[in-house]
Amino acid sequence: KLLRSVWNMVLSNKQNSISKFLNPETQDDSYIEMYDAALLLEPFQRAMMAQYYYQRVHLRELGLRISATCEFHVLQRVFGSAAEIIYEQSEKYMASPEAEAGAEIN
């Protein structure tokens, strides 16, 4: 039910299609553009998208980047007891040379 509200918000935004959010690897858009699109979401919805991406190994880095833009209490609502780990991982990733150099998400 919670994801449905995210999907409805995404569908209502004519600039973004739901397929871009759900399957970015099948789109021509880069992951950086997906990150930028996620920043347009409300904090809770952004945390839900971070969780969605984080749970997929090939999109985990994107999930960490998005998680880094979320406040801890919002991550806690979405990730539950795993929020502290996600928060630490996202901070560690964003401090890494790859993130600081603005490396494309693989």
C-alpha positions as CSV (number, residue, x, y, z in Angstrom):
1,K,0.0,0.0,0.0
2,L,2.8,2.4,0.8
3,L,4.6,1.7,-2.5
4,R,1.3,2.4,-4.3
5,S,1.4,6.0,-3.1
6,V,4.9,6.4,-4.5
7,W,3.8,4.8,-7.8
8,N,0.7,7.2,-8.0
9,M,3.0,10.2,-7.4
10,V,5.4,9.1,-10.1
11,L,2.6,8.4,-12.5
12,S,1.1,11.8,-11.8
13,N,4.4,13.5,-12.8
14,K,4.3,13.7,-16.6
15,Q,8.0,14.2,-16.9
16,N,8.8,10.8,-15.4
17,S,7.4,7.4,-16.3
18,I,7.0,4.6,-13.7
19,S,9.1,2.3,-15.9
20,K,12.1,4.7,-15.4
21,F,11.8,4.3,-11.7
22,L,11.2,0.6,-11.6
23,N,13.6,-0.5,-14.3
24,P,16.3,2.2,-14.9
25,E,18.7,-0.4,-16.4
26,T,16.3,-0.8,-19.3
27,Q,16.1,2.9,-20.1
28,D,18.5,5.1,-22.0
29,D,18.7,7.5,-19.0
30,S,21.8,7.2,-16.8
31,Y,21.6,6.3,-13.2
32,I,22.6,9.9,-12.4
33,E,19.4,11.0,-14.0
34,M,17.5,8.5,-12.0
35,Y,19.1,9.9,-8.8
36,D,18.1,13.4,-9.9
37,A,14.5,12.3,-10.5
38,A,14.4,10.7,-7.1
39,L,15.4,14.0,-5.5
40,L,12.1,15.4,-6.8
41,L,10.1,13.0,-4.5
42,E,8.9,13.8,-1.0
43,P,11.3,12.5,1.7
44,F,9.2,9.5,2.6
45,Q,8.7,8.5,-1.0
46,R,12.4,9.1,-1.7
47,A,13.3,6.7,1.2
48,M,10.9,4.1,-0.3
49,M,12.7,4.4,-3.7
50,A,16.0,4.1,-1.9
51,Q,14.8,0.9,-0.3
52,Y,13.5,-0.5,-3.6
53,Y,16.9,0.1,-5.3
54,Y,18.9,-1.0,-2.3
55,Q,17.2,-4.4,-2.3
56,R,18.3,-5.0,-5.8
57,V,22.0,-5.9,-5.9
58,H,22.7,-4.3,-9.3
59,L,21.0,-1.0,-8.1
60,R,22.4,-1.0,-4.5
61,E,24.7,1.9,-5.2
62,L,21.8,4.0,-6.5
63,G,19.9,3.1,-3.3
64,L,22.8,4.3,-1.1
65,R,23.1,7.5,-3.0
66,I,19.4,8.2,-2.5
67,S,19.5,7.1,1.1
68,A,22.2,9.7,1.7
69,T,19.7,12.4,0.9
70,C,17.3,11.2,3.5
71,E,17.1,12.1,7.2
72,F,17.7,9.2,9.6
73,H,14.1,9.3,11.1
74,V,12.7,9.0,7.6
75,L,15.0,6.0,6.8
76,Q,13.9,4.5,10.1
77,R,10.2,4.6,9.1
78,V,11.0,2.8,5.8
79,F,13.9,0.5,6.6
80,G,12.9,-0.2,10.2
81,S,15.7,-1.7,12.3
82,A,18.0,-1.8,9.3
83,A,18.0,2.1,9.1
84,E,21.1,2.6,11.1
85,I,23.1,0.2,8.9
86,I,21.7,1.9,5.7
87,Y,22.5,5.3,7.1
88,E,26.1,4.4,7.9
89,Q,26.6,2.7,4.6
90,S,25.2,5.6,2.7
91,E,27.4,8.1,4.6
92,K,30.5,5.9,4.0
93,Y,29.7,5.5,0.3
94,M,29.2,9.3,-0.1
95,A,32.6,9.9,1.5
96,S,34.3,7.5,-0.8
97,P,36.5,8.6,-3.7
98,E,34.1,7.2,-6.2
99,A,31.2,9.3,-4.9
100,E,33.3,12.4,-4.4
101,A,34.6,12.2,-8.0
102,G,31.0,12.0,-9.2
103,A,31.5,8.6,-10.7
104,E,28.6,7.2,-12.8
105,I,26.6,4.6,-10.9
106,N,27.2,1.2,-12.3
